[in-house]
Structures are given as structure tokens and as C-alpha cells.
């Protein structure tokens, strides 16, 4: 019997402030505090009461996730619009690797000059002339120099979406090497590692057998990582799909085909090869583990005490152990760690697949980033003037409210026709079962109370409350004690890359149609911020909004 899962049903938030993000909630609380202050300072006069009510009402209205705005609030959209304008004015929506390299060189020269000036003062000698004092310094170069000063010498010179990242290569328990990335974009740094995985071969098998990897992934792999004592906080599953490359096959035919074969047979085979490329795809799948639970990371430090890279070695060991358990449990067929060379090639390919192959080996930290321009069009970020990448977000209310098959995303990943370069990224923020059960119980109680109140009054709704109650009931059943399941907040993204701006809308419609067949009713294209959205479809462990 085919198994199903309830991903949708989040048509609206529960309670007065339900459905709001943390910034929106803080905005609402701030508006409430201002309203209370106005009320107190006005000694409860009529005008102060009206003014306070207006402030509180404006806070509620501006922070309300409105369905007509795609589940976004006015204050969120306004903040994003202002931030987009500021970035365009500052030029941070364009990343030029040559400018960044020049800025890094100038900053290094300035630091050496500062050292030379100090040495000259101690020796009581004339100070040397400042390097590049007469050279022109355009605004973009000045901004790049400022960024170069702020980051450490080990951090990559990267676009704004990538942030401050340092990469170290350490050994795994089996002797292979893995790249451990340290992300210092917030006050508390986190770490991430990437593994390439080989999925299970399906074909003509029984339905229960085909669903074993999905069940093992949820109740086995993710449940292991969701334990309170485990250092992994997020798990990202990432799939890259590209049209089938028939070059090697054609070259083989050129070298070995019999010269006496008729023209009709050759033309027929040529057409077959063209059709195979149009509908065929090649897939590469990855798992990204994010480590940022401080107490568990401290225990990893003690495990390799005495090593300079003790934390990175502990992360590599813990990640490899978790992946080995996933392989034993049937979540995937096999895996291999992604080392520094493989990671550089993958990152370069995701920006410009027309220039870099996914297995590119000649990519270095200095050449990994393409020229990325988010000012050419709102609908895409353009790499090297030729690769247009558009990213979309599947919101919580994007999935249909009904239960869907656990295999429904397969067709979304692999059956988009004609084939197009695209990525699907699914990020899970893991949560212990006890915490998730408490949330599920409160949500279900709210939905049941609302239904009883509506039935008592004899009201007829539009079906929203029934969908909410059904989703809450399903999650409560999934999270019951001893079920083996833990909780997770999830976010799903899709991106595609085309060679021209004219193809953006055509491929967008094509993907939306395929998404509808997969139970996805809405994709929110992140237009206006496509240069930042690229982070969600890269193996960085980010994307929870």
C-alpha cells in the first residue's frame, strides 16, 4: 500500500499572532509597547486611547501575513523593497571577482605599508610612500576594500549571499578527506559538511520496497540527527539535474560506426540521440549536515584535544558516522565525502553550468566565484553574462492540503520535460520529538476548539478549518510516542538556469506545471532578490526563512 504524508495544510497561522515570523512578531510587540506607553503618558484620556488603539491596530495590520500578498506581511515586503534599493545603490547586488581580487591585494599592501611605517619610526627613518596613493579608487573598489578589511585572511572573497566562510580539509575515519566549512555570518558561527549520495535504484519493484528509503530517511536518518545530544541541527538534501550529455556517445559513434551504414539509418540514429538529450537527465544528489549546537560541539573539541583543527576533526568523524548509519538503514545506497576540490567545482558549476562541469577539478578558492549580476533583471541573477538563474520558494501553504505520496517529489526532480538545468533543495531544521509533540498538541487543541465553537454557532466555513484540523491530526499521529519520528521545520526551494532572459518565463511555466502534478500549488519566485536567493540552492545548509 502506498504511504502518504501531510506536508500542506498550513493555510494560516493559529492565534492572534500565529503565522508571523520572528521579526514580524517583534514588530508587533514593539507596536504594542509603544501603544501602552502612549496610553500611560496620556493618563487614559480619550485621545490617548484612540491614538494607542491606532498604533496597536497598525502593528497588527502591517505584520499580518496576508493571503493576497502570498502569505507575506506589508512590513516584510516594505523592508525587502528598501533593502533591495539600498543594495542597488551601494552596488552590492553585483559581484566582480576581479574587483575583489584587486581590493584584497590593495588591503594586503596597505597592511604591509603600515608595518613598514612602524618599523621606520622605530629606526627614526623617513616613512615609505603609501602604495597606490595616486591610483583611482572607484566606489565599487572602495566597498570591496572595506569588505576585505572586515574578513579574516582565511575567509573566501565571496559574494554577499555566501558570507564569511572558511574551509578546512580534514580526514574522515576511513582516511578520505572532507571539506569542513565554517560560516561566520552571525554572532554564533556554524559548520557544514557535504556528502554526495547514491540513491536506491527503483524500477519495477513492489510499492512497499520502493518506499523503504523514504521511511528510513525520516524515521532513521533524520531521527538520529534530531536527538537533543546530537550536534547536527539542520539537514539539507540537494539534487542537481542537467540534460544528458551525449557528446561522448556521439564521439564513440564517429570513431567506431561502420562507414558503409546507410544514410537513412544514420539520420534515424541522429534523431534518436537528439531526442534522448531533450528528455534525458543526469542527476547528482548531496546531503549537507549543519553543526551549530554549541554544547555538543564542545564535546567534539574534547575528543580531539591537542589538534589545531580539533573541532573540524570531531565534526568529520560525527558526520561520517551518521552517514554510515544512514547507509546501513537503507536511506541511500552509498556515499562519499566531498573534499575541497570537489566542493569548489560544485559551487562553480551551480553558478555557471555552461562554463563549469559539476566535477570541474581546476577550480581554486580564487576562481570559484563567477561575475554575478543581480541588476540586469529582477527575475534572475546572471553569471558571467550568460547563465540566468531563477530561484523559487515553496511556502508552507504551497503544498496541497490533502495527503500526498512520499514519492511525489520524484517527478518534480526528474521528469521536467524538456530537460532543463535545475536544482531542488530541501532543508530540515530538526527538532526533538518531545518539543514537536507539545507544539502539535497545542495546535490540534486550538483547531478542535475552533471547530466546536463554529459547530455550536451553526457557522459554515470555507473548508480552511477542516484542512487545518486534518493536518494537525495527521502530525499528532506521526509524532506519537515510540513512533520513531522527530519534528522538523522545513523549507523547499527550486532553481533553474537558462542561457537567455527570454527563456525565463517559458521555463518557469514549465516548472510550475510540473510542480502542480507533484502536489505543489504555488511557487513563490524570489524576484528582486535573486542574487541573495542563490544561497538557498547551494550546499550551505541555509534557507529556513
C-alpha angles and dihedrals in degrees: 000000000000113000123224137198136205109233098148131053096096091119093148141352125267123244131008095304097026120135095026122126120236094263090049091049091050089049089053092048090049091051089050092051092049090049090051091049091051090049093050096045091048092057090235093295119163095253093048090049091052092045092048091048090050091052093048092046092049090051091052094046098044094048096043114115096232118205090217088060094051094264092306126123126235092243091051093050091045092050091049092049092051092046091050091053092047092051091048091051092047093045094235091129087073122065117196112185092198092056091047091051091049090048092051090050092050093048091050090049091049091052091051089048091052090053091048091051091053091048091049092051091052090050090044092236131135113280116249119249117268113258116249094004092144096042121108116256112198119198093256091054092048090053090048091051090052090054091047091054092050098051125070122252091252095053120097119252092242142162121270093261092055096051128186107338131166121191126205127180116220135168124263122220091264092054097255119125126244132189114236113198121204112206113202098177094119135035090269111052120217133199133224137191130189130217127186110223134199112220128220118273109241119178119134102354136131115281093241091052092049091053096052094094091052093050092045091049093055106033095030117028101028092038090055091052094044094064113118093239095052117098095218113099102168134032120195122194110199130185127188119198126189131173113269113273109228097177096102091047093050092048090051090052091049092054101040110026115113111256091221095062112123121256091238092059091047093050090048092051091046089055090048090052091050091050091048091055092047095054102022124092139189118216133202119186129199139182120211120199119200120203119196109129100120099203093051091045090054089058089053090054091058092049092066100029112167096037120107089222095040095138094049091049091050091049091050092051094046093046094048091049092051092049091049089054090050091053092049091048093053099249089130138355099242142333142205130199117250109233128199096276094048092047093052091050092048094049092049092048093051090057098044116008090175091064104032130044117220089249096045109154103184094069117116132185087260094054102032097098123071127210100278119196122187094172100072095074136356091226099062148013112240121219117204090341094287113063114073112194122189122189128200133190125219104215126211091262092044095091121076115263093236123084114271132201117270087234096053094103090060092079090045090056102040114020105059105133129236091031116253135180105262144148133213118202125188118185123193121195100202124224132186115257095240092056092045093049089055092052092045091050093051093047092048092048090052092049093047092049091050092050093050092048091050092047090048091055093043093238122161114214134195094254096265095114091049091053091049092049093047092051092046092050092049092051092047089054092047092051099045115133117283092015091118092232127122129192131262142178108221139197127188128200137178129193135180134191127216134174099239142030091241091066095055098086095039093054091041090058090045092053093044090054091051091046091055089057088053093056095262110131099181139025117193107213108213095225117171092031102050092128090060095039090064088081091068093060096048127085094260102112093243135118110091102132 
